[in-house]
Amino acid sequence: MNKTSVRTSNSISTNIQHRTLERRELIPQHDQVLWQIERGSVRAVTWDENGVYTTLGYWGVGDIVGYSMTRVQPYHLECISSVELTSVPSESLHENLDKLLLRIQRTEELVSIVNSKRVYTRTFNFLVWLSEKFGRELQEGKLIDLPITHQEIADVLNTTRVTITRVLRDLENEGKLKRHKRWLVITP
């Protein structure tokens, strides 16, 4: 694990912290600190007594994350790319209500997708969800600019990697999905 970079600057009544974390590092657990993602992406995870992980959300630039935003235990915020964070002072939370409401809406969308009956539908809708959050427009469609493996998709959707590989191949054969190097592109 790489060392975490921390920079603190004083304002009138608030200490604003800036952190830089590397891929696979965990955001440090501070119950009283919320962080805004300035660069990179983070996933929220929990696990059961058997060590089976459940992804609770994916968050990117502009999103606010923090351990005080959940009651789920255990809970980790894992960097899935290098990440830059800025602390959000509690006295400025009212200025970020739109971001917090959007987080709630995105979480409910993900819960709805994960609970779809058909794996094909879950997979396609999850990829569309990711493309809306982490998408980058290309000529052939919307590239999901997020490093995610077949196994990670399977873990989110409560299925197997083999099933996800098959569904992705089906989506590709139907023209709904293309591969761009190691990235996925949702086609119009």
C-alpha positions in Angstrom: 0.0 0.0 0.0 1.3 3.5 -0.9 1.6 6.2 1.7 -1.4 8.6 2.0 -0.8 12.2 1.2 -2.5 14.6 3.6 -2.6 18.4 3.3 -4.5 20.7 5.7 -5.3 24.3 5.2 -6.8 26.6 7.7 -9.8 28.8 6.9 -11.7 31.0 9.3 -13.3 28.3 11.5 -12.6 25.1 9.5 -9.8 22.8 8.8 -10.1 21.6 5.2 -8.2 18.4 4.6 -7.0 17.1 1.2 -6.0 13.5 0.7 -4.6 11.6 -2.1 -5.0 7.8 -2.1 -3.9 5.1 -4.5 -6.0 2.3 -6.1 -7.1 -0.3 -3.6 -6.4 1.9 -0.6 -9.2 2.4 1.9 -10.4 5.9 2.8 -9.5 6.2 6.5 -12.4 5.7 8.9 -13.3 9.0 10.5 -16.9 9.1 11.7 -17.0 12.9 11.7 -15.5 13.6 8.3 -17.2 13.6 5.0 -15.2 13.7 1.8 -15.9 15.1 -1.7 -14.2 13.2 -4.5 -12.2 15.6 -6.6 -10.6 13.0 -8.9 -11.1 9.2 -9.2 -13.6 6.7 -8.1 -14.6 4.9 -4.9 -16.8 1.9 -4.1 -18.6 1.3 -0.9 -18.5 -2.4 0.3 -19.6 -4.6 3.1 -19.3 -8.3 3.7 -21.1 -11.1 5.5 -19.9 -13.6 8.1 -18.6 -15.8 5.3 -16.5 -13.0 3.8 -18.7 -12.5 0.8 -18.5 -8.9 -0.4 -21.5 -6.8 -1.4 -21.0 -3.6 -3.3 -23.2 -0.8 -2.0 -22.4 1.9 -4.5 -19.9 3.4 -6.9 -19.0 7.1 -6.4 -17.0 9.5 -8.6 -16.1 13.2 -9.1 -18.3 15.5 -7.1 -19.8 12.8 -4.9 -19.7 13.0 -1.2 -18.7 9.9 0.8 -18.0 9.1 4.4 -18.5 6.5 7.2 -21.1 8.7 9.0 -23.4 8.3 5.9 -24.1 4.6 6.7 -25.3 2.3 9.5 -24.0 -0.8 7.6 -21.3 -2.6 9.5 -18.7 -3.7 8.4 -18.2 -1.0 5.8 -15.3 0.2 3.7 -14.7 2.9 1.1 -12.2 1.4 -1.3 -10.5 3.5 -4.0 -10.9 1.8 -7.4 -8.5 4.3 -9.0 -6.2 6.9 -7.6 -8.4 9.4 -5.7 -8.1 13.0 -4.5 -10.5 13.9 -1.7 -11.4 17.2 0.0 -13.1 17.2 3.4 -16.6 18.7 3.6 -17.0 20.8 6.8 -20.2 20.0 8.6 -21.2 23.6 8.6 -21.3 23.6 4.8 -23.5 20.5 4.4 -26.5 22.6 3.6 -24.6 23.8 0.5 -24.3 20.2 -0.6 -27.9 19.0 -0.3 -28.3 18.5 -4.0 -25.2 16.2 -4.0 -26.6 14.2 -1.0 -30.0 13.9 -2.6 -28.4 12.7 -5.9 -26.5 10.1 -3.9 -29.7 8.8 -2.3 -31.4 8.6 -5.8 -28.4 6.8 -7.3 -28.3 4.3 -4.5 -32.1 3.6 -4.9 -31.5 3.1 -8.6 -28.8 0.5 -7.9 -31.0 -1.3 -5.4 -33.7 -1.5 -8.0 -31.3 -2.8 -10.7 -29.8 -5.5 -8.4 -33.3 -6.7 -7.5 -34.4 -7.3 -11.2 -35.3 -10.9 -11.8 -33.4 -11.6 -15.0 -29.6 -11.5 -15.0 -29.6 -10.2 -18.5 -31.8 -7.2 -17.5 -29.7 -6.6 -14.3 -26.5 -6.7 -16.3 -27.6 -4.3 -19.0 -29.3 -1.9 -16.6 -26.2 -1.9 -14.4 -23.9 -1.1 -17.3 -26.3 1.7 -18.3 -26.2 3.0 -14.7 -22.4 2.9 -14.7 -22.3 4.7 -18.1 -24.5 7.5 -16.8 -22.3 8.0 -13.8 -18.8 7.3 -15.3 -19.6 7.6 -19.0 -17.5 9.3 -21.6 -19.0 10.0 -25.0 -17.3 8.3 -27.9 -18.3 8.1 -31.6 -19.6 4.5 -31.1 -21.4 5.1 -27.8 -20.7 5.8 -24.1 -17.5 4.4 -22.7 -17.7 3.3 -19.1 -14.6 5.0 -17.7 -14.3 2.7 -14.7 -11.9 -0.2 -14.2 -14.4 -3.0 -13.4 -13.9 -6.8 -14.0 -16.4 -9.5 -14.9 -16.1 -10.8 -11.3 -16.8 -7.4 -9.8 -19.9 -7.0 -12.0 -21.0 -10.5 -10.9 -20.5 -9.6 -7.2 -22.6 -6.5 -7.5 -25.4 -8.4 -9.4 -25.3 -11.5 -7.2 -24.4 -14.0 -9.9 -21.3 -15.8 -11.2 -18.5 -14.5 -13.3 -19.2 -17.1 -16.0 -22.8 -15.9 -16.2 -21.7 -12.3 -16.6 -19.2 -13.2 -19.3 -22.0 -15.0 -21.2 -24.4 -12.1 -20.8 -21.7 -9.6 -21.9 -21.1 -11.7 -25.0 -24.8 -11.8 -25.7 -25.1 -8.0 -25.4 -22.1 -7.6 -27.7 -23.7 -10.0 -30.3 -26.9 -7.9 -30.1 -25.0 -4.7 -30.7 -25.8 -3.2 -27.3 -22.3 -3.4 -26.1 -18.8 -3.0 -27.7 -15.4 -3.4 -26.3 -12.8 -0.6 -26.6 -9.5 -2.1 -25.5 -10.3 -3.3 -22.0 -13.2 -0.9 -21.5 -16.9 -1.4 -22.2 -19.0 0.9 -24.4 -22.8 1.1 -24.3 -24.0 1.6 -27.9 -27.0 3.7 -28.8 
